[in-house]
Amino acid sequence: MEEQKVPQNIEAEETRPAGATQESPPAGESGSEAQNAPAGQYGLPDDGQQPAGESRQEMDVKELERRLAEQTALAQDYFQRLARVQADFENYRRRINREREEWFKYASQPLVAELLSVLDNFERALAAREEDPARVVAGVEMIYRQLKEILTREGLSPVPAVNEPFDPAKHEAIMQEETDAYPDNTVIEELRRGYYFKDRLLRPAMVKVARAVSSPEEQNQGQEKENKENNQTSSVC
């Protein structure tokens, strides 16, 4: 007949006296190593203390908050500086524009002040025109010299013209004359004076330019060409 096996733990329960409690095994004989490890080891908290990981996280958060507050204060300081610089620049731009407008508005004031003496002399000459015409002419000549001196001081100078080679950059030719008294393409007469204002051409001189005398053959060719053009014009009509 087969013998029935009884579990050992059941046998121990049965052999334990009634009312006896189960004793905890001595340290080192039962339980895991974690249960026997000192407090704090393996991340286990001490009694009444936070775990080391949580304490470190709180320190990191406080450090980040401190840095955030510093950077926020720094950004606000930069913003205030930028706002002040922008305001100063706007004031500077308005002041420069106002000064430039005033400069353009009153730029001719010194010239007008100098021309006042010319105006006074003109009024004196006109007042004396019926008393002594000779004095009027002398007064006009004096006014002309005075006006010329003022404009010369301001930078006005005439364009050289007569006996100068024709230069289309500063001469405006409105007439030509065949002559052997001057070299070809030479200015022989000034019809209206030209002027420079400092280094700029203010007005070109209006001039008459010499042209070399053509030979008889050239005159015949020119006459034939002119007759041919006239005949073509007549046939078209």
ZAKEKOL-173759 format. One record per residue (C-alpha): residue number from 1; chain; x, y, z. Coordinates in Angstrom, 3 decimals. Layout:
BEGIN
@i: NUM	ch: A	x: X	y: Y	z: Z $
...
END
This chain:
BEGIN
@i: 1	ch: A	x: 0.000	y: 0.000	z: 0.000 $
@i: 2	ch: A	x: 1.342	y: 3.427	z: -0.977 $
@i: 3	ch: A	x: 2.355	y: 5.799	z: 1.891 $
@i: 4	ch: A	x: 0.690	y: 9.260	z: 1.822 $
@i: 5	ch: A	x: 3.084	y: 12.245	z: 2.029 $
@i: 6	ch: A	x: 2.216	y: 15.043	z: 4.410 $
@i: 7	ch: A	x: 3.558	y: 18.564	z: 3.791 $
@i: 8	ch: A	x: 6.188	y: 19.621	z: 6.283 $
@i: 9	ch: A	x: 4.631	y: 22.996	z: 7.013 $
@i: 10	ch: A	x: 1.387	y: 21.349	z: 7.940 $
@i: 11	ch: A	x: 3.334	y: 19.104	z: 10.233 $
@i: 12	ch: A	x: 4.958	y: 22.140	z: 11.854 $
@i: 13	ch: A	x: 1.547	y: 23.761	z: 12.388 $
@i: 14	ch: A	x: 0.312	y: 20.716	z: 14.017 $
@i: 15	ch: A	x: 3.351	y: 20.400	z: 16.305 $
@i: 16	ch: A	x: 3.241	y: 24.136	z: 17.385 $
@i: 17	ch: A	x: 1.681	y: 24.548	z: 20.842 $
@i: 18	ch: A	x: -1.658	y: 26.268	z: 21.032 $
@i: 19	ch: A	x: -1.360	y: 30.074	z: 21.636 $
@i: 20	ch: A	x: 2.220	y: 30.202	z: 20.530 $
@i: 21	ch: A	x: 3.029	y: 32.941	z: 18.009 $
@i: 22	ch: A	x: 5.343	y: 32.642	z: 15.079 $
@i: 23	ch: A	x: 8.710	y: 34.090	z: 15.876 $
@i: 24	ch: A	x: 10.449	y: 36.235	z: 13.337 $
@i: 25	ch: A	x: 13.524	y: 34.670	z: 12.009 $
@i: 26	ch: A	x: 16.809	y: 36.092	z: 13.258 $
@i: 27	ch: A	x: 18.626	y: 38.613	z: 11.167 $
@i: 28	ch: A	x: 20.705	y: 37.017	z: 8.524 $
@i: 29	ch: A	x: 18.820	y: 33.774	z: 8.657 $
@i: 30	ch: A	x: 15.708	y: 34.736	z: 6.695 $
@i: 31	ch: A	x: 14.335	y: 37.715	z: 4.568 $
@i: 32	ch: A	x: 15.947	y: 39.532	z: 1.755 $
@i: 33	ch: A	x: 19.160	y: 41.521	z: 1.910 $
@i: 34	ch: A	x: 17.202	y: 44.716	z: 1.276 $
@i: 35	ch: A	x: 15.298	y: 44.208	z: 4.485 $
@i: 36	ch: A	x: 18.537	y: 43.827	z: 6.395 $
@i: 37	ch: A	x: 20.363	y: 46.687	z: 4.640 $
@i: 38	ch: A	x: 21.102	y: 49.919	z: 6.590 $
@i: 39	ch: A	x: 18.661	y: 52.823	z: 6.267 $
@i: 40	ch: A	x: 19.276	y: 54.913	z: 3.195 $
@i: 41	ch: A	x: 20.953	y: 52.149	z: 1.274 $
@i: 42	ch: A	x: 19.202	y: 50.997	z: -1.926 $
@i: 43	ch: A	x: 17.109	y: 54.219	z: -1.933 $
@i: 44	ch: A	x: 15.186	y: 53.392	z: 1.108 $
@i: 45	ch: A	x: 14.221	y: 56.462	z: 3.205 $
@i: 46	ch: A	x: 15.345	y: 57.026	z: 6.733 $
@i: 47	ch: A	x: 12.738	y: 57.534	z: 9.312 $
@i: 48	ch: A	x: 11.417	y: 61.157	z: 9.030 $
@i: 49	ch: A	x: 13.726	y: 62.074	z: 6.064 $
@i: 50	ch: A	x: 13.103	y: 62.534	z: 2.282 $
@i: 51	ch: A	x: 14.785	y: 60.259	z: -0.195 $
@i: 52	ch: A	x: 18.038	y: 61.578	z: -1.642 $
@i: 53	ch: A	x: 16.610	y: 61.669	z: -5.220 $
@i: 54	ch: A	x: 13.664	y: 63.866	z: -4.262 $
@i: 55	ch: A	x: 15.902	y: 66.240	z: -2.315 $
@i: 56	ch: A	x: 18.163	y: 66.605	z: -5.318 $
@i: 57	ch: A	x: 15.222	y: 67.280	z: -7.609 $
@i: 58	ch: A	x: 14.025	y: 70.031	z: -5.283 $
@i: 59	ch: A	x: 17.481	y: 71.597	z: -5.378 $
@i: 60	ch: A	x: 17.514	y: 71.455	z: -9.178 $
@i: 61	ch: A	x: 14.093	y: 73.114	z: -9.372 $
@i: 62	ch: A	x: 15.174	y: 75.891	z: -7.027 $
@i: 63	ch: A	x: 18.342	y: 76.460	z: -9.060 $
@i: 64	ch: A	x: 16.344	y: 76.620	z: -12.292 $
@i: 65	ch: A	x: 13.889	y: 79.062	z: -10.732 $
@i: 66	ch: A	x: 16.777	y: 81.236	z: -9.572 $
@i: 67	ch: A	x: 18.345	y: 81.245	z: -13.038 $
@i: 68	ch: A	x: 14.976	y: 81.959	z: -14.650 $
@i: 69	ch: A	x: 14.485	y: 84.946	z: -12.356 $
@i: 70	ch: A	x: 17.971	y: 86.252	z: -13.215 $
@i: 71	ch: A	x: 17.420	y: 85.883	z: -16.964 $
@i: 72	ch: A	x: 13.978	y: 87.490	z: -16.710 $
@i: 73	ch: A	x: 15.434	y: 90.493	z: -14.892 $
@i: 74	ch: A	x: 18.240	y: 90.702	z: -17.466 $
@i: 75	ch: A	x: 15.757	y: 90.579	z: -20.353 $
@i: 76	ch: A	x: 13.664	y: 93.336	z: -18.785 $
@i: 77	ch: A	x: 16.784	y: 95.457	z: -18.335 $
@i: 78	ch: A	x: 17.736	y: 94.955	z: -22.022 $
@i: 79	ch: A	x: 14.197	y: 95.814	z: -23.080 $
@i: 80	ch: A	x: 14.244	y: 99.041	z: -21.082 $
@i: 81	ch: A	x: 17.610	y: 99.993	z: -22.572 $
@i: 82	ch: A	x: 16.362	y: 99.240	z: -26.092 $
@i: 83	ch: A	x: 13.251	y: 101.331	z: -25.519 $
@i: 84	ch: A	x: 15.374	y: 104.270	z: -24.309 $
@i: 85	ch: A	x: 17.763	y: 103.965	z: -27.278 $
@i: 86	ch: A	x: 14.872	y: 103.834	z: -29.725 $
@i: 87	ch: A	x: 13.265	y: 106.886	z: -28.126 $
@i: 88	ch: A	x: 16.585	y: 108.781	z: -28.264 $
@i: 89	ch: A	x: 17.015	y: 107.849	z: -31.937 $
@i: 90	ch: A	x: 13.500	y: 109.055	z: -32.802 $
@i: 91	ch: A	x: 14.181	y: 112.371	z: -31.068 $
@i: 92	ch: A	x: 17.524	y: 112.651	z: -32.875 $
@i: 93	ch: A	x: 15.877	y: 111.945	z: -36.270 $
@i: 94	ch: A	x: 13.164	y: 114.560	z: -35.673 $
@i: 95	ch: A	x: 15.760	y: 117.130	z: -34.605 $
@i: 96	ch: A	x: 17.940	y: 116.474	z: -37.677 $
@i: 97	ch: A	x: 14.950	y: 116.741	z: -40.036 $
@i: 98	ch: A	x: 13.856	y: 119.996	z: -38.386 $
@i: 99	ch: A	x: 17.378	y: 121.456	z: -38.616 $
@i: 100	ch: A	x: 17.722	y: 120.374	z: -42.259 $
@i: 101	ch: A	x: 14.412	y: 121.981	z: -43.199 $
@i: 102	ch: A	x: 15.463	y: 125.194	z: -41.460 $
@i: 103	ch: A	x: 18.851	y: 125.101	z: -43.203 $
@i: 104	ch: A	x: 17.255	y: 124.763	z: -46.663 $
@i: 105	ch: A	x: 14.718	y: 127.448	z: -45.792 $
@i: 106	ch: A	x: 17.326	y: 130.022	z: -44.757 $
@i: 107	ch: A	x: 20.302	y: 128.884	z: -46.901 $
@i: 108	ch: A	x: 20.102	y: 131.974	z: -49.143 $
@i: 109	ch: A	x: 19.827	y: 134.418	z: -46.236 $
@i: 110	ch: A	x: 23.522	y: 135.529	z: -46.326 $
@i: 111	ch: A	x: 23.323	y: 136.184	z: -50.104 $
@i: 112	ch: A	x: 20.087	y: 138.138	z: -49.739 $
@i: 113	ch: A	x: 21.666	y: 140.193	z: -46.943 $
@i: 114	ch: A	x: 24.568	y: 141.155	z: -49.240 $
@i: 115	ch: A	x: 22.189	y: 142.051	z: -52.087 $
@i: 116	ch: A	x: 20.369	y: 144.545	z: -49.878 $
@i: 117	ch: A	x: 23.128	y: 147.124	z: -50.523 $
@i: 118	ch: A	x: 22.639	y: 146.609	z: -54.279 $
@i: 119	ch: A	x: 18.921	y: 147.169	z: -53.861 $
@i: 120	ch: A	x: 19.571	y: 150.367	z: -51.903 $
@i: 121	ch: A	x: 21.850	y: 151.717	z: -54.676 $
@i: 122	ch: A	x: 19.257	y: 150.880	z: -57.330 $
@i: 123	ch: A	x: 16.626	y: 152.835	z: -55.400 $
@i: 124	ch: A	x: 18.990	y: 155.843	z: -55.110 $
@i: 125	ch: A	x: 19.762	y: 155.707	z: -58.871 $
@i: 126	ch: A	x: 16.092	y: 155.559	z: -59.796 $
@i: 127	ch: A	x: 15.325	y: 158.448	z: -57.460 $
@i: 128	ch: A	x: 17.950	y: 160.639	z: -59.224 $
@i: 129	ch: A	x: 17.046	y: 159.742	z: -62.826 $
@i: 130	ch: A	x: 15.172	y: 163.025	z: -63.389 $
@i: 131	ch: A	x: 17.726	y: 165.244	z: -61.653 $
@i: 132	ch: A	x: 20.970	y: 164.171	z: -63.341 $
@i: 133	ch: A	x: 20.906	y: 161.361	z: -65.947 $
@i: 134	ch: A	x: 24.734	y: 161.236	z: -65.935 $
@i: 135	ch: A	x: 24.688	y: 160.366	z: -62.241 $
@i: 136	ch: A	x: 22.173	y: 157.591	z: -62.948 $
@i: 137	ch: A	x: 24.527	y: 155.999	z: -65.485 $
@i: 138	ch: A	x: 27.443	y: 156.235	z: -63.063 $
@i: 139	ch: A	x: 25.290	y: 154.773	z: -60.324 $
@i: 140	ch: A	x: 24.212	y: 151.849	z: -62.511 $
@i: 141	ch: A	x: 27.835	y: 151.105	z: -63.383 $
@i: 142	ch: A	x: 28.722	y: 151.158	z: -59.692 $
@i: 143	ch: A	x: 25.832	y: 148.811	z: -58.925 $
@i: 144	ch: A	x: 26.955	y: 146.437	z: -61.690 $
@i: 145	ch: A	x: 30.463	y: 146.238	z: -60.218 $
@i: 146	ch: A	x: 29.068	y: 145.753	z: -56.743 $
@i: 147	ch: A	x: 26.741	y: 142.961	z: -57.855 $
@i: 148	ch: A	x: 29.517	y: 141.266	z: -59.791 $
@i: 149	ch: A	x: 31.820	y: 141.302	z: -56.747 $
@i: 150	ch: A	x: 29.137	y: 139.760	z: -54.550 $
@i: 151	ch: A	x: 28.402	y: 136.951	z: -57.023 $
@i: 152	ch: A	x: 32.133	y: 136.320	z: -57.541 $
@i: 153	ch: A	x: 32.563	y: 135.878	z: -53.786 $
@i: 154	ch: A	x: 29.709	y: 133.369	z: -53.836 $
@i: 155	ch: A	x: 31.512	y: 131.271	z: -56.491 $
@i: 156	ch: A	x: 30.230	y: 132.642	z: -59.819 $
@i: 157	ch: A	x: 32.778	y: 132.820	z: -62.666 $
@i: 158	ch: A	x: 32.378	y: 133.393	z: -66.429 $
@i: 159	ch: A	x: 32.971	y: 130.656	z: -69.012 $
@i: 160	ch: A	x: 35.926	y: 131.498	z: -71.309 $
@i: 161	ch: A	x: 34.602	y: 131.824	z: -74.848 $
@i: 162	ch: A	x: 36.199	y: 134.220	z: -77.382 $
@i: 163	ch: A	x: 39.347	y: 132.834	z: -79.079 $
@i: 164	ch: A	x: 38.820	y: 129.513	z: -77.326 $
@i: 165	ch: A	x: 38.431	y: 126.210	z: -79.243 $
@i: 166	ch: A	x: 34.775	y: 125.324	z: -79.465 $
@i: 167	ch: A	x: 33.809	y: 122.890	z: -76.696 $
@i: 168	ch: A	x: 30.224	y: 121.572	z: -76.757 $
@i: 169	ch: A	x: 30.523	y: 120.811	z: -73.035 $
@i: 170	ch: A	x: 30.526	y: 124.540	z: -72.226 $
@i: 171	ch: A	x: 29.673	y: 126.308	z: -75.515 $
@i: 172	ch: A	x: 26.382	y: 126.430	z: -77.369 $
@i: 173	ch: A	x: 27.004	y: 127.237	z: -81.060 $
@i: 174	ch: A	x: 24.124	y: 128.984	z: -82.758 $
@i: 175	ch: A	x: 26.027	y: 130.477	z: -85.735 $
@i: 176	ch: A	x: 28.981	y: 129.651	z: -88.004 $
@i: 177	ch: A	x: 30.989	y: 132.012	z: -90.173 $
@i: 178	ch: A	x: 33.492	y: 131.231	z: -92.900 $
@i: 179	ch: A	x: 36.629	y: 133.159	z: -92.214 $
@i: 180	ch: A	x: 40.359	y: 132.795	z: -92.545 $
@i: 181	ch: A	x: 41.059	y: 135.203	z: -89.675 $
@i: 182	ch: A	x: 40.619	y: 132.432	z: -87.078 $
@i: 183	ch: A	x: 41.480	y: 128.732	z: -86.997 $
@i: 184	ch: A	x: 38.683	y: 126.370	z: -87.881 $
@i: 185	ch: A	x: 36.240	y: 125.600	z: -85.039 $
@i: 186	ch: A	x: 37.247	y: 128.620	z: -82.962 $
@i: 187	ch: A	x: 34.801	y: 130.784	z: -81.016 $
@i: 188	ch: A	x: 34.885	y: 134.222	z: -82.605 $
@i: 189	ch: A	x: 31.998	y: 135.924	z: -80.802 $
@i: 190	ch: A	x: 30.138	y: 135.568	z: -77.542 $
@i: 191	ch: A	x: 26.403	y: 136.235	z: -77.895 $
@i: 192	ch: A	x: 25.484	y: 135.428	z: -74.303 $
@i: 193	ch: A	x: 27.921	y: 134.902	z: -71.463 $
@i: 194	ch: A	x: 28.087	y: 131.542	z: -69.753 $
@i: 195	ch: A	x: 28.845	y: 130.982	z: -66.075 $
@i: 196	ch: A	x: 30.284	y: 128.439	z: -63.684 $
@i: 197	ch: A	x: 29.026	y: 128.161	z: -60.139 $
@i: 198	ch: A	x: 32.111	y: 126.921	z: -58.324 $
@i: 199	ch: A	x: 33.027	y: 123.679	z: -60.164 $
@i: 200	ch: A	x: 29.666	y: 123.223	z: -61.924 $
@i: 201	ch: A	x: 28.539	y: 124.648	z: -65.267 $
@i: 202	ch: A	x: 25.610	y: 126.910	z: -64.452 $
@i: 203	ch: A	x: 24.887	y: 128.041	z: -68.030 $
@i: 204	ch: A	x: 26.783	y: 127.404	z: -71.328 $
@i: 205	ch: A	x: 28.028	y: 130.342	z: -73.367 $
@i: 206	ch: A	x: 26.056	y: 131.075	z: -76.529 $
@i: 207	ch: A	x: 28.696	y: 131.626	z: -79.274 $
@i: 208	ch: A	x: 29.479	y: 132.060	z: -82.964 $
@i: 209	ch: A	x: 32.089	y: 129.610	z: -84.324 $
@i: 210	ch: A	x: 34.572	y: 130.116	z: -87.148 $
@i: 211	ch: A	x: 34.562	y: 127.758	z: -90.108 $
@i: 212	ch: A	x: 37.439	y: 127.418	z: -92.544 $
@i: 213	ch: A	x: 36.919	y: 128.936	z: -96.010 $
@i: 214	ch: A	x: 36.123	y: 126.199	z: -98.510 $
@i: 215	ch: A	x: 38.050	y: 125.844	z: -101.801 $
@i: 216	ch: A	x: 36.352	y: 126.537	z: -105.204 $
@i: 217	ch: A	x: 35.951	y: 122.803	z: -105.826 $
@i: 218	ch: A	x: 34.262	y: 122.380	z: -102.444 $
@i: 219	ch: A	x: 32.093	y: 125.398	z: -103.171 $
@i: 220	ch: A	x: 31.006	y: 123.850	z: -106.510 $
@i: 221	ch: A	x: 30.281	y: 120.533	z: -104.855 $
@i: 222	ch: A	x: 28.283	y: 122.273	z: -102.201 $
@i: 223	ch: A	x: 26.347	y: 124.245	z: -104.786 $
@i: 224	ch: A	x: 25.578	y: 121.092	z: -106.790 $
@i: 225	ch: A	x: 24.440	y: 119.310	z: -103.672 $
@i: 226	ch: A	x: 22.196	y: 122.213	z: -102.751 $
@i: 227	ch: A	x: 20.676	y: 122.340	z: -106.265 $
@i: 228	ch: A	x: 20.065	y: 118.591	z: -106.204 $
@i: 229	ch: A	x: 18.247	y: 118.816	z: -102.890 $
@i: 230	ch: A	x: 16.124	y: 121.689	z: -104.219 $
@i: 231	ch: A	x: 15.173	y: 119.694	z: -107.362 $
@i: 232	ch: A	x: 14.155	y: 116.684	z: -105.286 $
@i: 233	ch: A	x: 12.006	y: 118.895	z: -103.142 $
@i: 234	ch: A	x: 10.323	y: 120.437	z: -106.216 $
@i: 235	ch: A	x: 9.579	y: 117.008	z: -107.777 $
@i: 236	ch: A	x: 7.980	y: 115.767	z: -104.592 $
@i: 237	ch: A	x: 5.760	y: 118.836	z: -104.511 $
END
